[in-house]
């Protein structure tokens, strides 16, 4: 076993988690399984494999920054329930006494 019950209790204490004994046993088993799996991955021969930051190639998803026609202020506020000139009118959020 790579992790002990005491380690899980200590980390739960650091995280201010109030775990009951059943949860501590459950998490100890789960974390131990994860660490054993990581050990099996460490056993793989990765000699000559180039490190990558992503599993698949990533391209730029941003569009070109091009100036183009936009809505006018009148068109933007045209369907607003209430407006003042070309501004949206919204209910106040601060009450003044």
OpenMM code with the backbone's topology and positions (N, CA, C; nanometers):
from openmm import Vec3, app, unit

residues = "UNK UNK UNK UNK UNK UNK UNK UNK UNK UNK UNK UNK UNK UNK UNK UNK UNK UNK UNK UNK UNK UNK UNK UNK UNK UNK UNK UNK UNK UNK UNK UNK UNK UNK UNK UNK UNK UNK UNK UNK UNK UNK UNK UNK UNK UNK UNK UNK UNK UNK UNK UNK UNK UNK UNK UNK UNK UNK UNK UNK UNK UNK UNK UNK UNK UNK UNK UNK UNK UNK UNK UNK UNK UNK UNK UNK UNK UNK UNK UNK UNK UNK UNK UNK UNK UNK UNK UNK UNK UNK UNK UNK UNK UNK UNK UNK UNK".split()
positions = [
    Vec3(0.0854, -0.1179, 0.0000),
    Vec3(0.0000, 0.0000, 0.0000),
    Vec3(0.0896, 0.1237, 0.0000),
    Vec3(0.0601, 0.2171, -0.0911),
    Vec3(0.1441, 0.3356, -0.1075),
    Vec3(0.0990, 0.4515, -0.0188),
    Vec3(-0.0243, 0.4467, 0.0288),
    Vec3(-0.0737, 0.5560, 0.1125),
    Vec3(-0.1376, 0.4963, 0.2376),
    Vec3(-0.1223, 0.5650, 0.3475),
    Vec3(-0.1754, 0.5134, 0.4728),
    Vec3(-0.2989, 0.5917, 0.5159),
    Vec3(-0.3709, 0.5315, 0.6042),
    Vec3(-0.4893, 0.5959, 0.6609),
    Vec3(-0.4496, 0.7280, 0.7292),
    Vec3(-0.3347, 0.7262, 0.7965),
    Vec3(-0.2888, 0.8458, 0.8665),
    Vec3(-0.2626, 0.9609, 0.7694),
    Vec3(-0.2101, 0.9287, 0.6518),
    Vec3(-0.1845, 1.0320, 0.5511),
    Vec3(-0.3159, 1.0938, 0.5043),
    Vec3(-0.4162, 1.0096, 0.4809),
    Vec3(-0.5467, 1.0610, 0.4381),
    Vec3(-0.6072, 1.1479, 0.5486),
    Vec3(-0.5963, 1.1038, 0.6730),
    Vec3(-0.6476, 1.1842, 0.7845),
    Vec3(-0.5761, 1.3188, 0.7930),
    Vec3(-0.4442, 1.3168, 0.7728),
    Vec3(-0.3654, 1.4397, 0.7793),
    Vec3(-0.4064, 1.5370, 0.6682),
    Vec3(-0.4204, 1.4870, 0.5459),
    Vec3(-0.4591, 1.5728, 0.4337),
    Vec3(-0.6018, 1.6242, 0.4541),
    Vec3(-0.6907, 1.5404, 0.5067),
    Vec3(-0.8273, 1.5851, 0.5352),
    Vec3(-0.8248, 1.6959, 0.6402),
    Vec3(-0.7381, 1.6811, 0.7388),
    Vec3(-0.7247, 1.7850, 0.8413),
    Vec3(-0.6758, 1.9164, 0.7793),
    Vec3(-0.5755, 1.9075, 0.6911),
    Vec3(-0.5247, 2.0282, 0.6248),
    Vec3(-0.6331, 2.0960, 0.5421),
    Vec3(-0.7178, 2.0145, 0.4783),
    Vec3(-0.8258, 2.0689, 0.3956),
    Vec3(-0.9507, 2.1019, 0.4756),
    Vec3(-0.9424, 2.0894, 0.6070),
    Vec3(-1.0553, 2.1160, 0.6965),
    Vec3(-1.1773, 2.0325, 0.6571),
    Vec3(-1.1525, 1.9048, 0.6220),
    Vec3(-1.2589, 1.8121, 0.5861),
    Vec3(-1.2912, 1.7247, 0.7064),
    Vec3(-1.4167, 1.7144, 0.7383),
    Vec3(-1.4600, 1.6309, 0.8500),
    Vec3(-1.5066, 1.4974, 0.7925),
    Vec3(-1.4153, 1.4018, 0.7834),
    Vec3(-1.4457, 1.2715, 0.7257),
    Vec3(-1.4730, 1.1708, 0.8361),
    Vec3(-1.5750, 1.0862, 0.8129),
    Vec3(-1.5992, 0.9802, 0.9105),
    Vec3(-1.5067, 0.8626, 0.8776),
    Vec3(-1.4908, 0.7661, 0.9683),
    Vec3(-1.3970, 0.6549, 0.9472),
    Vec3(-1.4217, 0.5765, 0.8183),
    Vec3(-1.5488, 0.5597, 0.7799),
    Vec3(-1.5806, 0.4872, 0.6563),
    Vec3(-1.5267, 0.5624, 0.5344),
    Vec3(-1.5420, 0.6947, 0.5335),
    Vec3(-1.4921, 0.7757, 0.4215),
    Vec3(-1.3398, 0.7709, 0.4156),
    Vec3(-1.2759, 0.7752, 0.5310),
    Vec3(-1.1293, 0.7697, 0.5339),
    Vec3(-1.0800, 0.6389, 0.4738),
    Vec3(-1.1434, 0.5267, 0.5103),
    Vec3(-1.1055, 0.3969, 0.4531),
    Vec3(-1.1305, 0.3938, 0.3028),
    Vec3(-1.2438, 0.4479, 0.2605),
    Vec3(-1.2787, 0.4497, 0.1187),
    Vec3(-1.1775, 0.5323, 0.0383),
    Vec3(-1.1459, 0.6519, 0.0875),
    Vec3(-1.0518, 0.7388, 0.0168),
    Vec3(-0.9100, 0.6810, 0.0185),
    Vec3(-0.8739, 0.6148, 0.1274),
    Vec3(-0.7417, 0.5522, 0.1335),
    Vec3(-0.7287, 0.4485, 0.0224),
    Vec3(-0.8314, 0.3653, 0.0057),
    Vec3(-0.8296, 0.2646, -0.1011),
    Vec3(-0.8278, 0.3262, -0.2394),
    Vec3(-0.9078, 0.4291, -0.2604),
    Vec3(-0.9144, 0.4935, -0.3921),
    Vec3(-0.7825, 0.5606, -0.4289),
    Vec3(-0.7263, 0.6348, -0.3354),
    Vec3(-0.6001, 0.7038, -0.3636),
    Vec3(-0.4887, 0.6031, -0.3852),
    Vec3(-0.4900, 0.4944, -0.3083),
    Vec3(-0.3889, 0.3905, -0.3264),
    Vec3(-0.3997, 0.3286, -0.4652),
    Vec3(-0.5222, 0.3049, -0.5139),
    Vec3(-0.5415, 0.2505, -0.6496),
    Vec3(-0.4864, 0.3460, -0.7550),
    Vec3(-0.5098, 0.4751, -0.7361),
    Vec3(-0.4600, 0.5754, -0.8311),
    Vec3(-0.3077, 0.5743, -0.8333),
    Vec3(-0.2458, 0.5692, -0.7159),
    Vec3(-0.0992, 0.5692, -0.7090),
    Vec3(-0.0396, 0.4425, -0.7687),
    Vec3(-0.1051, 0.3277, -0.7495),
    Vec3(-0.0574, 0.2037, -0.8108),
    Vec3(-0.0672, 0.2116, -0.9627),
    Vec3(-0.1753, 0.2717, -1.0137),
    Vec3(-0.1896, 0.2884, -1.1581),
    Vec3(-0.0796, 0.3796, -1.2119),
    Vec3(-0.0492, 0.4867, -1.1400),
    Vec3(0.0579, 0.5759, -1.1831),
    Vec3(0.1914, 0.5016, -1.1864),
    Vec3(0.2136, 0.4107, -1.0913),
    Vec3(0.3357, 0.3294, -1.0934),
    Vec3(0.3411, 0.2430, -1.2185),
    Vec3(0.2269, 0.1876, -1.2596),
    Vec3(0.2264, 0.1048, -1.3803),
    Vec3(0.2583, 0.1897, -1.5033),
    Vec3(0.2155, 0.3160, -1.5041),
    Vec3(0.2497, 0.4048, -1.6156),
    Vec3(0.3981, 0.4390, -1.6142),
    Vec3(0.4548, 0.4540, -1.4941),
    Vec3(0.5986, 0.4823, -1.4834),
    Vec3(0.6828, 0.3671, -1.5352),
    Vec3(0.6276, 0.2469, -1.5379),
    Vec3(0.7018, 0.1302, -1.5842),
    Vec3(0.7123, 0.1246, -1.7370),
    Vec3(0.6341, 0.2044, -1.8071),
    Vec3(0.6366, 0.2041, -1.9536),
    Vec3(0.7669, 0.2632, -2.0048),
    Vec3(0.8149, 0.2065, -2.1155),
    Vec3(0.9364, 0.2576, -2.1785),
    Vec3(0.8993, 0.3766, -2.2665),
    Vec3(0.9426, 0.4929, -2.2278),
    Vec3(0.9130, 0.6139, -2.3051),
    Vec3(1.0390, 0.6707, -2.3702),
    Vec3(1.1400, 0.5886, -2.3792),
    Vec3(1.2648, 0.6313, -2.4421),
    Vec3(1.2378, 0.6685, -2.5877),
    Vec3(1.2767, 0.7873, -2.6270),
    Vec3(1.2598, 0.8312, -2.7653),
    Vec3(1.1231, 0.8910, -2.7950),
    Vec3(1.0350, 0.8976, -2.6964),
    Vec3(0.9039, 0.9581, -2.7164),
    Vec3(0.9138, 1.1053, -2.6811),
    Vec3(0.8805, 1.1886, -2.7783),
    Vec3(0.8920, 1.3327, -2.7564),
    Vec3(0.7799, 1.3817, -2.6649),
    Vec3(0.8125, 1.4609, -2.5643),
    Vec3(0.7087, 1.5128, -2.4744),
    Vec3(0.6119, 1.6035, -2.5496),
    Vec3(0.4862, 1.5982, -2.5093),
    Vec3(0.3843, 1.6842, -2.5694),
    Vec3(0.3045, 1.7513, -2.4588),
    Vec3(0.2461, 1.8644, -2.4917),
    Vec3(0.1607, 1.9318, -2.3936),
    Vec3(0.0147, 1.8961, -2.4144),
    Vec3(-0.0192, 1.8421, -2.5325),
    Vec3(-0.1566, 1.8011, -2.5633),
    Vec3(-0.1533, 1.6660, -2.6342),
    Vec3(-0.2586, 1.5903, -2.6160),
    Vec3(-0.2662, 1.4588, -2.6799),
    Vec3(-0.2906, 1.4698, -2.8300),
    Vec3(-0.3541, 1.5773, -2.8725),
    Vec3(-0.3824, 1.5987, -3.0143),
    Vec3(-0.3284, 1.7357, -3.0545),
    Vec3(-0.2977, 1.7545, -3.1825),
    Vec3(-0.2484, 1.8862, -3.2251),
    Vec3(-0.3524, 1.9954, -3.1988),
    Vec3(-0.3063, 2.1101, -3.1551),
    Vec3(-0.3963, 2.2207, -3.1232),
    Vec3(-0.3641, 2.3375, -3.2149),
    Vec3(-0.4673, 2.3902, -3.2781),
    Vec3(-0.4498, 2.5066, -3.3639),
    Vec3(-0.5120, 2.6285, -3.2980),
    Vec3(-0.4849, 2.7428, -3.3533),
    Vec3(-0.5400, 2.8661, -3.2999),
    Vec3(-0.6894, 2.8733, -3.3329),
    Vec3(-0.7718, 2.8874, -3.2311),
    Vec3(-0.9159, 2.8932, -3.2522),
    Vec3(-0.9666, 3.0367, -3.2602),
    Vec3(-0.8767, 3.1317, -3.2470),
    Vec3(-0.9165, 3.2719, -3.2515),
    Vec3(-0.9278, 3.3183, -3.3966),
    Vec3(-1.0277, 3.3986, -3.4232),
    Vec3(-1.0448, 3.4512, -3.5588),
    Vec3(-0.9568, 3.5746, -3.5770),
    Vec3(-0.9389, 3.6123, -3.6988),
    Vec3(-0.8636, 3.7330, -3.7298),
    Vec3(-0.9351, 3.8534, -3.6697),
    Vec3(-0.8607, 3.9484, -3.6198),
    Vec3(-0.9174, 4.0708, -3.5652),
    Vec3(-0.9332, 4.1695, -3.6800),
    Vec3(-1.0532, 4.1707, -3.7366),
    Vec3(-1.0797, 4.2518, -3.8551),
    Vec3(-1.1909, 4.3516, -3.8238),
    Vec3(-1.1724, 4.4755, -3.8644),
    Vec3(-1.2758, 4.5768, -3.8466),
    Vec3(-1.3875, 4.5473, -3.9456),
    Vec3(-1.5117, 4.5485, -3.8963),
    Vec3(-1.6257, 4.5244, -3.9849),
    Vec3(-1.7470, 4.5992, -3.9317),
    Vec3(-1.8518, 4.6004, -4.0094),
    Vec3(-1.9743, 4.6693, -3.9707),
    Vec3(-2.0299, 4.6087, -3.8432),
    Vec3(-2.0908, 4.6947, -3.7617),
    Vec3(-2.1492, 4.6493, -3.6366),
    Vec3(-2.2867, 4.7117, -3.6222),
    Vec3(-2.3558, 4.6760, -3.5154),
    Vec3(-2.4859, 4.7346, -3.4886),
    Vec3(-2.4704, 4.8805, -3.4483),
    Vec3(-2.5677, 4.9617, -3.4850),
    Vec3(-2.5699, 5.0985, -3.4355),
    Vec3(-2.6266, 5.0951, -3.2937),
    Vec3(-2.6105, 5.2047, -3.2213),
    Vec3(-2.6648, 5.2120, -3.0850),
    Vec3(-2.8159, 5.1953, -3.0880),
    Vec3(-2.8806, 5.2498, -3.1873),
    Vec3(-3.0267, 5.2375, -3.2011),
    Vec3(-3.0676, 5.0921, -3.2245),
    Vec3(-2.9949, 5.0211, -3.3087),
    Vec3(-3.0257, 4.8798, -3.3348),
    Vec3(-3.0001, 4.7939, -3.2101),
    Vec3(-2.8966, 4.8261, -3.1357),
    Vec3(-2.8630, 4.7486, -3.0168),
    Vec3(-2.9691, 4.7592, -2.9088),
    Vec3(-3.0263, 4.8759, -2.8924),
    Vec3(-3.1252, 4.8958, -2.7864),
    Vec3(-3.2678, 4.8925, -2.8387),
    Vec3(-3.2855, 4.8617, -2.9644),
    Vec3(-3.4180, 4.8648, -3.0266),
    Vec3(-3.5211, 4.7761, -2.9594),
    Vec3(-3.4842, 4.6591, -2.9109),
    Vec3(-3.5786, 4.5659, -2.8490),
    Vec3(-3.5767, 4.5718, -2.6968),
    Vec3(-3.5057, 4.6674, -2.6406),
    Vec3(-3.4968, 4.6770, -2.4947),
    Vec3(-3.6328, 4.7132, -2.4367),
    Vec3(-3.6704, 4.6516, -2.3242),
    Vec3(-3.7987, 4.6855, -2.2624),
    Vec3(-3.8051, 4.8325, -2.2204),
    Vec3(-3.6941, 4.8832, -2.1700),
    Vec3(-3.6872, 5.0251, -2.1332),
    Vec3(-3.5497, 5.0778, -2.1714),
    Vec3(-3.5460, 5.2013, -2.2139),
    Vec3(-3.4173, 5.2619, -2.2476),
    Vec3(-3.4250, 5.4117, -2.2282),
    Vec3(-3.3093, 5.4708, -2.2170),
    Vec3(-3.2951, 5.6159, -2.2105),
    Vec3(-3.1991, 5.6520, -2.3229),
    Vec3(-3.2481, 5.7214, -2.4212),
    Vec3(-3.1721, 5.7521, -2.5427),
    Vec3(-3.1217, 5.6211, -2.6034),
    Vec3(-2.9911, 5.6042, -2.6089),
    Vec3(-2.9368, 5.4817, -2.6675),
    Vec3(-2.8775, 5.3898, -2.5609),
    Vec3(-2.9251, 5.4041, -2.4361),
    Vec3(-2.8752, 5.3218, -2.3261),
    Vec3(-2.9861, 5.2320, -2.2726),
    Vec3(-2.9493, 5.1140, -2.2240),
    Vec3(-3.0452, 5.0261, -2.1585),
    Vec3(-3.0790, 5.0845, -2.0218),
    Vec3(-3.2065, 5.0859, -1.9873),
    Vec3(-3.2463, 5.1300, -1.8535),
    Vec3(-3.2670, 5.0041, -1.7702),
    Vec3(-3.1971, 4.9972, -1.6577),
    Vec3(-3.2065, 4.8794, -1.5699),
    Vec3(-3.2532, 4.9239, -1.4327),
    Vec3(-3.3139, 4.8324, -1.3577),
    Vec3(-3.3586, 4.8706, -1.2229),
    Vec3(-3.2400, 4.9029, -1.1342),
    Vec3(-3.2561, 4.9935, -1.0399),
    Vec3(-3.1470, 5.0271, -0.9488),
    Vec3(-3.1142, 4.9063, -0.8584),
    Vec3(-2.9899, 4.8940, -0.8222),
    Vec3(-2.9496, 4.7838, -0.7356),
    Vec3(-2.9133, 4.8324, -0.5959),
    Vec3(-2.9061, 4.9630, -0.5768),
    Vec3(-2.8726, 5.0209, -0.4472),
    Vec3(-2.9903, 5.1093, -0.4064),
    Vec3(-3.0422, 5.0825, -0.2875),
    Vec3(-3.1505, 5.1656, -0.2386),
    Vec3(-3.0932, 5.2814, -0.1583),
    Vec3(-3.1382, 5.4009, -0.1880),
    Vec3(-3.0917, 5.5194, -0.1180),
    Vec3(-3.1959, 5.5533, -0.0121),
    Vec3(-3.1508, 5.5662, 0.1107),
    Vec3(-3.2453, 5.5973, 0.2196),
    Vec3(-3.2447, 5.7430, 0.2518),
] * unit.nanometer
topology = app.Topology()
chain = topology.addChain("A")
for resn in residues:
    res = topology.addResidue(resn, chain)
    for name in ("N", "CA", "C"):
        topology.addAtom(name, app.Element.getBySymbol(name[0]), res)
